[in-house]
């Protein structure tokens, strides 16, 4: 992890990202399937996913410039005050480089294993965290109270080095509306470029209706690569093929209004050296395309 973080920063990347998965159930039937789809198996990588904040802390310790993002962290799986303090500590320790990419979650097994609220209340849990974090990251004395938690006026430190950007994963109307109301940006994945542009424009229009600056709503797109092999150009699906082929998708995303893309290469590489080589090739091809 530290070797790749150093290499990525030296190559010239702007950010490094980690995601959260706390378990991988043996039973994937019914509601236990991937994304809640019955019998859909989980990726093998989910059974050995390390802690996202530990991963980013390791990266923070050996870098000095790249931003450090979570995509995504599920606040509903955590005690909100404890998570807010951990994020603040990481941002302070890294000199203000954290991007908090959050989602409401979808795994019934993860919620049953650890969540303070049931999965049926995952949206409420996300809003609760945003409220609690806003209080904890603000000036002392901090206080907070809702139907579940009470924080008496207290000094809560460390504070974030900067205002931590909050990006939210969302696909339905309720979640997209949450971005328009209180998010700093959208975290999509797998959405075709044209559709991504349409949804992003809708979020920004709704934000404007609420009195917010639509230009302040950003978009960080996750592009996952499962292979580095070239595929036939005829009928190629977006986000598939070699690094050179995927650069065309990055150009389309930029035209759609996406301002930041991170590409997951680890699943396509067979080791650290190949991962670093692929990252170096990706960066060179993207810059050669003028992106």
N, C-alpha and C positions, 0 to 999 in steps of 0.2 A: 504493500500500500504506500509506504513512504517513498520507495523508489519510483513508483509510477507518478506520485504527486509531484516530486521534484522534476521528473522528466517532462510532465505535461506543462508545468509552468515555464521551464526552459524552452520548450518548443514554441510557446506563445499562446497557449489556450487562456481563455478569460475566466473559466469557472470549472469547478469539479463538483460532482453530484453523487449522492448516495441515497438509496431507498430503504424503506423499512418493511421487513417481513419478520414476524417473531416466531413463526412455526410453520410447519407444512403437515396437514392432517393426513393420516393414512386413509381415512374414509373420505372419498370425494363424491359420494352419492348425494342426490337431492341438493339441499341448500349448502352442502359442504364443498361443492364443486368450485372451480376457479370462477371468480366474479359472481358466485352464487348460481352458476349455470349447472344444472344437474349432470353429473358424471364427467364433467370437463376436468381433466387432470391438471394439477399445478405443475409449473416448470420445475425441473429437478433443482435448479439453482436456488429456489425458495427454501429448500431444506438445509442450506448452509449459508444463509445470509447473515452477515455480522451486524452488530448494532450500528445504525446510521450515524449517531452522534459520536460514538467512539471512532468510527472510520474518519469522520471529518475532523475530529480533534487531532488524529495522527497526521492528516494532511495539513492542518493548520500549523502544526509544529515545525514542518520542514518547508513551508512556503511563505511568501511574504506579500504576494500580489493577487493571486487568483481568488475569486469569490468562491464561497463554499455553500452549496445548495442541497436541500433535502427534496426529493421528488419520488414519492412523497412520504411525509411523516403523518401518522394518523393520531391526532390529539386525543381522540376518544379512547385510545388504548392506554392513556396515561392519566395520572393525577394532574389536573391542569396547572396548579401552582408550581409543582415540582418540575414539570416540563418547561414552563415559562422561565424558571430560574436557570435550568440547564442551557436553554437557548441563549439567554442573556450572558451567561458565563462564557459560552463558546464565542459569541460575537465579541465580547470584551477581550478575550484571550487572543483572538485572531486580528484584532485591530479594526473591527467593524467590517467583516467580510461575509457575514452570514446572510443567506437568503432562505427564508422559511417557506418551503413549499409544502402545503398541507392538503390533506384530503379527509373525507368523512369515513372512509373505509368500506369494506364489503364482506370481510370474512367473519362468518358467524363463529367459527372456531377461535379466532383471535379475540373476539369480543368476550366470548364465554370464558376464556382463559384468564383475562386480566382486566377488562374494562370496568371502570366505575359505573358506567351506564350501559344498559342493554343496547344491542345493535339497532333496535327500533328507534332509539333516541340519538343515533349517531350525528344527525344534523344539529340537534340541540347541543350535543357535546362539543361539536366544533365551534358553534357560536359562543358557548360557555367559555371555551379556552380563549377565544379572541377577546372576550370581555375581561377575563382574568389577567391575561397577558398585558393588555393595555394598561391595566391598573398597576401590575407588578413592575412594568418597565418604566412607569411614570415617576414623577418626583415623590420623595418621601415626605411625610408619612403615607404609606400605602394602606388602603383599606378596600375591602370587597365583601359583598354578601349577596347570596342568592338562596334558593330553596335547599341547597346542599352544602354550601361552604360559607364560612365566615372568617375573614381575616381582619382582626382588630388592627387599628392604626399602628403601623410598624415600619421600621427601616428594613428595606429589602434590597440587598446588593449581592453581586455586582449589577450595575445597570448596563444595558447594551451600549456599545461604543457609538452606534448610530441608530437611527430609527430602522428597525429590522424590516425589510420588505416582506410582505405577506403575499404569496402567490397561491392560488387555489386550483386544484384539479376539479373539473366540473364537466358534466355532459347534459344534465337535465335542467329544466327551467328554474327550479328552486336553487340549485347550486350555482348556476350562471348568474342568477339574480344576486346571490351573496357576493360574488365578485364585484358586480356593479355597485353594490352598497358599501362594501368595506374592504375589498381586496385591492392589492396593487398590481395584480396581473393574473393571467390565466395560464394553467399548466396542462396543455393537451398532449395526447400521444396517439399516433396512428391515424389521425384525421387527415383526409386528403387535403392538399394545399388550398384549393378553391373553397372547400367547406370551412377550413380553419379561418380563412379570411372573412367569410360570411358571419361566422359565429363571433369572431373578435369584433367586427363592426357592430354587431347587435349588442354586445356587452358595453362597448363604448357609447353607443347611442343611449342605452338605458342609464349609464352613469351620468351622461349629460342631463338627462331628464331629472335626475336626482340632485342636480346642482354640483356635480363633480366635474373635474377637468378630464374629458375623455382621453386626451393625449397622455395622461398620467397612468392609464391602464396599459400595462405591458403584456408581453406574451413570451413565455419560454417554452419551446416545443421540444419534447423528448422524441428522438428518432432512434429506435432500436435496431441494431444490425445483428442478425443471427449468423451471417456468413459474409465472407469477404470475396466470394467467387462471383465473377461476372455472369449475368443471365442474359438470354436473348432479348434484344431491344423490343421486338414485336410482342405486344401484350404484357410488357413488364409492369408489375404493380408498383405503386409508389413505395419508396423506402426499402427496396430490395436491390441486390446486385453488388457490384464492386464499389469501392470508395468513389471512383470517378463517376460511376452511374448515379450514385446517391447525391453527388454535388448538384446535379440537375434538379433534384427535389429540394435541396436547400435554396437554390435560386428561386424556385416557385414559391417557397414559403416566405422568402424575403419580399417578393412581389405582393404576396397576400397580406403583408403587414406584420409578420412575425419578426421580432427584433432580436431574438436570442434563441439559439438552438444548441442543445447538447446531444451528442451522439454516443450511445452506449456501444462500445466495441468489445467489451470483455467477453461476452458470450460467443463472439466470432473468432477470438484469438485462442491459441493453444498454449500460451505461456506469456510470461512477462515481456520477453524480448519481442515476440510477435505483436503483442499489444502496443508496445511503445513504437515499433516500426509502423503499425497501422495508424496510430495517432499522428505520427510525423507526416505520413502520406496524406492523411485527411486534411491536416492543417495547411499543407502546401497546396493541395488541390483547391481548397476553399479560397485561399488568398489569391491564387492564380485566376480564379473566377471573378475576382473583384468583390468578394463578400467579406 
